[in-house]
């Protein structure tokens, strides 16, 4: 009599989905940024502000992003780069028309369950007198007169 051993193999596939769960949203550094723009500069020629966001993530490798920035006010006047947070003027600014802007921006982290934070920052438009700057440069660079003793 022969004995037969039957071996049954059952294959099971296990799929594990890892979801990042962040308890807090991103925050802006500094928390109250202020932008300064000079009037009558060409559009897109001057960087007004560099927005920076961070998270309080336990792993410092991921605390700096990636983030997505979205401007919600003054879309026709300013441009906030979606990836970098760099703020530029879309148009030449005129202080006699508007001296100050309060621009709203949202930032969102790239987690699978993203969090969003909002910020309102101020942009002040400065008047720069060419005559004042040129005379100041002249007075600084003018050589001192030497006296014969």
C-alpha positions, 0 to 999 in steps of 0.5 A, a space after each residue: 500500500 502506498 501512501 500519498 501526501 497531498 500538499 495544497 498551497 494557497 497564495 494570498 496577495 496582500 496589498 497595503 495602502 499607506 496614507 499620510 495623515 498630517 495633523 496640522 497644515 502648513 504655515 508661512 515663514 515668517 508668519 506676517 510677510 511684507 512685500 515692497 514694490 517700487 512704482 513704475 517698474 516694468 511688469 515682472 521685473 521685480 521680485 516683491 516677496 518670496 513666500 515660504 511655507 513649512 509643516 511641523 512634520 516629525 520628519 524634517 526631510 518633508 517639512 519643506 514641502 512640496 507645497 502649492 501656492 494659490 493667489 485669491 485676490 488681485 489676480 490682475 495686479 500680482 502673480 504668485 508662482 504656484 510652485 515657488 511662492 515668488 510674488 511679482 507684479 503683473 503690471 507697472 504699479 502707480 503709488 498715486 493710484 494705490 499705495 498698499 495692497 492686501 493680497 490673499 494667498 493659500 498654501 496646500 501641502 502635497 499629502 494624500 489628505 492635503 491641508 490648506 492654510 491662508 495668509 493675507 500679506 501687505 504690499 507697499 508701493 514706494 515712490 523712488 525719486 531718480 533725482 534723489 538717488 542720483 544726487 546721493 550717489 554723486 555725493 558719495 562718489 565725489 572725491 574729496 578736494 585736497 589742500 596744499 599745505 
